[in-house]
Amino acid sequence: MSNQSNQPIVSVVIPTRNRPQIVVRGAKSALSQTLQSIEVIVIVDGPDGQTVDALSQISDPRLRVIELPKNIGPSGARNTGVREAKGTWIAFLDDDDQWLPQKLERQLELANSSNYEFPVVTSRLISRTPKGDFIWPTRLPQASEPLSEYLFVRNSFFKGEGCIQTSTLFVKKELMEKMPLEEKFPRHEDWEWLLRVSAMENVQIEFVPEAMAIWHSEMGIKRLSNVNDWKYSLDWIRSTRNLVTPKAYSGFIATIVSHFASSASDWKAFFPLLWELIRWGKPRPIDICLYLTMWLIPEEIRQRIRSVFKKNSKTQPAVFKEISP
């Protein structure tokens, strides 16, 4: 696709810090898109000469590297990338993730055909774990389904029913300028942003039904897990209770908060969190069962069960294997 003004149609924004080899892999997957009219902006979140040097080995004029004088966090880095962007559209990519070659082309086609002024285009993805690859989400949102329930409410014991991940987001720069990411949230900021913008007029979440990205999800879980994670996640959902339904509130605590608390073996949290989801949420029997499962069945066993039941290995596109590390 040509661009007469030589201005990029899409600006890819990749925040990174202290992971030179990983971000090079991600940047190369962005530069390998079939949509050529793009720029790739890597925001190095604080002084990091090793990462800057590694990226300098990529000889593609579409790559721009901006090293910030101090660390401002992932949301601040993404907002900086948006301000620097020259394209009409913004596509976010986490530094440890990858895209399939047609990702931006497919999303641009869907965005241009949308009836809404501000389509927020996402896609399915491959969740890559040590136990295997999983195609998520396993279902798309139903008509009139609240976004919070799509994201946080499960109808089975398996992860990945509803999923919108940062590296799949494709949005207008104008929308990001109107509604930037909230920089006070070091985690869950993508969910918070989605919940806010989904309430705006002329905004619609739209899905490319095929998987267009690889999410190295187990790497992310290990990076984020620590003894305080569950307290942060609980504070976050409490602060955004006006953006979620009671049913979604229960679902978030039953799965996300309980996952972090049980991983930290913080058994003192068991009854307070159970009371939280009952008092302020609208739990269903499956939510209580999920909560108990998180606490009583070790994560390793849950992962093994998930790998046994995964059904997408036969339909996994060959291209995923071609760009695998």
N, C-alpha and C positions, 0 to 999 in steps of 0.2 A: 504494500500500500504506500503510495507516494504522498508527500506533503510539500506543496509548492513553496511554502514559506520557510522550509527547513526547520520549522518548529516541531518538536516531538508531539505526537498525539497523546502519548502516555508517558508519565513520569513514574518510574519505579523507585520506591523509597525503602532502603534497607538500613535499619539501625544495627550497630554492632559495637562490641567492646572486647578486646583481648582474646579474639578467636580468629586469627588470621587465615588459617587454612580452611576453616569452615565457611567463612564469609566469601572467600574466593570461589568456592564451589557454588554457593548460592548466586553470586553475581554472574558467574558464567552461565548458569541456567537461565537467568533473566536476559542476558545478551544473546542467547541462542533462540529467542522467540521468532516465530514466523512473521510476526508483526515487527517490521524493521524500524518504523518511525517512533522510536522510544528513546528515553534517556534513563540511565540507571544512576541514582544518587545514593551513595553509601555515606551515611552519617556515622562517623567514628565518635562515639560518645565519651569524649575525654582524651587526653594525650595518650597516644598508642602508636609509637613509631613502627613497631613490628607489623601491625595490621596495615598501616599506610604503605609500607615497603612491599608487603605481599600483594596488595591491590595494584601497585604501580607496575607490576609485571604483566598486567592485562593491557594489551595494546589495542584498545577499542576507544575511539574518540567519544562514543556515547556514554562512557563511564565518567562520572564525576565523584570525587572523594572529598568530603568536607570533614576536617578534624576539629572537633569542638575544644575550646580551651579548658573546659571542665565537664565533669559528668553531670548530666541533667536527667537521666532516666530514659527508659524506652519511649514513653509518650512524648516527652519533650523533644527527643531526637526525631521522632516521626513528624511532629508538628514543625520542626525546623526544616525537615525535608520537604514538607508541603509548601512552606513559604519560599523555598528555593526552586520549586518545580516550575518548569516552563510549559508543561503539557496541560491539556484540558482535563485529562483523567489522571487519577492517582491509583497506583496498585502497590499495596504493601507486601513486603516479603521479609519474613524473619530470617536472620542470618544463617540459621541451621536448617532451613527448609529449601526445597527445590520446586521448580515448575516444569511441567511438560511443555514442549515447544509451542503448541497451539493455544496455550492458556489465554494470553492476552487477546489474540485474534478472536477466539470464541466469545470472550466476555464483551469485547467491543461490539461485536455483531448483535449480541443480545441487548446491550445497553442502547444501541442506536435504534432498535426496534421497539423499545419500551414506550408505553403510553404515559409514563410518569416523568416529571421534570428531573427528579433526582433518583434514578434507579441505583440501588446498592446491589451490585452483582457479585455473587459468590459462586462456589462450585463444590462438587464432591472432591474428596481427596483420598490419598492413600495414607493411612496411619501406619508408619513403619516402626515395628517393635522387635525386640529380640525373639519373640515368640511367633513372628510372622507379620504379614501385611494384611490390613483390614481396610475395606472401602467404606468410608464414612461420609456423610450420614447415611444410615440405612434407609431412611425415609425423608421425604421433603415435607415442608410445612403444609398443613391442610388449610383450606380456605377459612378465613376468619379466626384461625388459631392464634392466640396471643403469642408474641415472639418469646416472652419469658417462659411460657410453658413448652414451646418447641425446644428451647435451649436446655431447660433444667428438669423437665418431667420425663421420667422413663416409664415405659409400659412393659418392660422386660428386664431381665437381670443382666443384660449385655450392654456394654458401652456403645456409643456412637449412633444412637437413634437420631437425635437432633444435634447438629454440629455446624457451627460457622466459625472458622478459624482465621486468624489475622492474615495469613499468607494467601488466602483466597479472596480477600476484599478488593473490589474494583469500584471506585466512586469518583464523582466529579470533584475537581479541585474546589469549585465554588461551594460545594456542600461542606467540605472539610474546613473551609475558611469560615463558613457560617457556624459550624459546630465542630470545633477542634477536639481532639482527645483531651480528656481530663488528666492533667499532669500530676495531680496529687495521688493518683492510684498507681502503685508500682506493679500491681497485678490485677487481672480481671478488667483492665481498662477497655479492652475491645468489646467485652460484653456490655459494659456500662454505656459505651458510645452507641452500640447497636440499639440498646433499649431506648436511649434518648432520641435518636434520629428516627426510629420506627414510629414514634408518636407524632412526627411532623407531617404536615400536609405535603402532597406531591412526592413523598418518599415511598419506595416499594422495594422490599427484598426480593431479588430474582435469582434463580439458580440455573447455572449450566449443569445439566443432569449428570454429565460424565465427570470422572475424577481428573482434575487438572493440576494437582500439586501433590508433593510428597511431604508429609509432616513427620519429622523424626520425633514422635511424641514421647517415647520413653526417655530420650535425652532430656526433653524439657521437664518431665516429671522429676527426674533426679536433680536437676539444677534448682528447682524451686522448693523441693521438700526440705523443711526444717521444723523444729519443734514449735515454732511460733506461727506456722502457716495457717493452722486452723483458726487461730484467734483473728488473724488478719481477714481471712475469708468470711468469718462470722461478722466482723465489724463491717465488711464491705456489703454483705447482703442486707444487714440492718440499715445501712445508710442509703440503700437503693430500694427499700421496701415499697416506696411509692411508684416504682417502675415495674414491679412484678406482681403477679397475682398471688393470692394465698397458696394456691396449689403449687405454683412455681417456687415459692418460698420454702415450702416443705421439701420439695424435690431437691433444691440446692443443698439444704442442710443434710438430707438423707444420703446424698452421694458425695458432693464436693467437700463440704466441711468435715463430714465424718471420715472421708478418705484420709485427709491430712491428720486429723486427730488420732485415728487408729494407727496410722503409719508411725506416728510419734509415740505410740503406746501410752497415750495420756488418758488413762482410764478414768481419771477424775472428771473428764468431760462427758462421759457416756450419758449419765442421766440429765445433766443440764442441757445438753444438745437435744436429747430426745424430748424434753419438756419444751424447748424453744420451738421445735418444728410442730408440736401439737398445739401450743398456746397461740402462736402467731400465724401458723400456716393452716392448711386444709389437707392433712395427710390422708392418703388412701391406704388400704391394707398393704399394697405392694411397696409403698414408701416405707412403712415400718419394717417390712421384710428386707428391703434394700439396706436400710439403716443397720439392722442386725447382721446382715451379710458382711457389710464393711468392717464391722467390729469382730465378728466371730470366725470368719474365713480369711486366712492370711492372703495377702495380695499375690504371692507367688502361685498359690493354688488357684486363685481366681483367674490369673493369666493363663495357666495351663488349661483350665476348663474352656476359656474363651478361644484358645488356639485349636482345641479339639472341634469346637462347633463352628469355626469360621467357614463360610460357604463361598467366599469370593476368590479363592486361589485359582480356580480353573478359568475364571473370566478376567483375570488380571491382564491388562494390556501388556504386550511385549515391550513397549517403549519404557515402561517402568524399570525393567531389568536392564535395559540398555544404558540408562543414565544413573543406575545405582552406583554408590561408591564401591 
